[in-house]
Amino acid sequence: VAKDLGLQLTEISDRGVHIIDRGRMQYFAFHERTGHLVTAEKIDREQLCRLVEKCVLRCELIVEEEM
């Protein structure tokens, strides 16, 4: 994520990066040391998308300060 946004790793903690998941569970997390978007816990596809062929989890990444 940091690379895609053109941010240096040293800038990440200063800007305030937040992940917003829709729903009750927080499936994703932002790793400030590497700048990677990672899974926060194991994701069970069968539990989330039993009857759906294409399973999509959406989240928003909020970066404070100007880009």
Phi, psi and omega per residue, in radians:
V1 nan -0.818 -3.134
A2 -1.019 -0.737 3.134
K3 -1.132 -0.767 3.141
D4 -1.096 -0.599 3.138
L5 -1.528 -0.109 -3.134
G6 1.284 0.524 3.141
L7 -1.731 2.476 3.007
Q8 -1.403 2.610 -3.137
L9 -1.024 -0.552 3.133
T10 -1.217 -0.408 -3.137
E11 -1.406 -0.388 -2.977
I12 -1.054 -0.852 -3.098
S13 -1.192 -0.510 3.128
D14 -1.254 -0.550 -3.045
R15 -1.456 -0.485 -3.083
G16 1.370 1.638 -3.140
V17 -1.837 2.278 -3.110
H18 -2.283 2.481 3.051
I19 -1.818 2.296 3.077
I20 -2.100 1.995 3.066
D21 -1.687 2.507 3.023
R22 -1.516 2.255 -3.109
G23 1.986 -3.035 -3.046
R24 -1.416 -0.591 -3.023
M25 -1.659 2.527 3.044
Q26 -1.720 1.744 -3.063
Y27 -1.543 -0.364 -3.067
F28 -2.128 2.691 3.080
A29 -2.449 2.755 3.098
F30 -1.885 2.144 -3.123
H31 -1.577 1.865 -3.029
E32 -1.161 -0.519 -3.118
R33 -1.250 -0.569 -3.093
T34 -1.872 -0.367 -3.077
G35 1.411 0.242 -3.105
H36 -1.644 2.602 2.953
L37 -1.573 2.174 -3.060
V38 -2.223 2.843 3.041
T39 -1.376 2.372 -3.101
A40 -1.426 -0.415 3.114
E41 -2.766 3.024 3.129
K42 -1.106 2.359 -3.139
I43 -1.858 2.105 -3.122
D44 -1.717 1.768 -3.088
R45 -1.058 -0.715 -3.117
E46 -1.099 -0.611 3.127
Q47 -1.282 -0.682 -3.078
L48 -1.395 -0.712 -2.970
C49 -2.300 0.928 -3.075
R50 -0.929 -0.862 -2.998
L51 -1.812 0.169 -3.084
V52 -1.945 2.269 -3.132
E53 -1.228 -0.767 -3.126
K54 -1.786 1.976 -3.090
C55 -1.777 2.112 -3.096
V56 -2.231 2.248 3.022
L57 -1.926 2.214 -3.122
R58 -1.903 2.562 3.019
C59 -2.600 2.798 3.091
E60 -1.994 2.486 3.079
L61 -1.939 2.045 -3.127
I62 -1.824 2.192 3.082
V63 -2.026 2.029 3.132
E64 -1.321 2.908 -3.097
E65 1.323 2.924 -3.127
E66 -1.300 2.570 3.090
M67 -1.790 nan nan
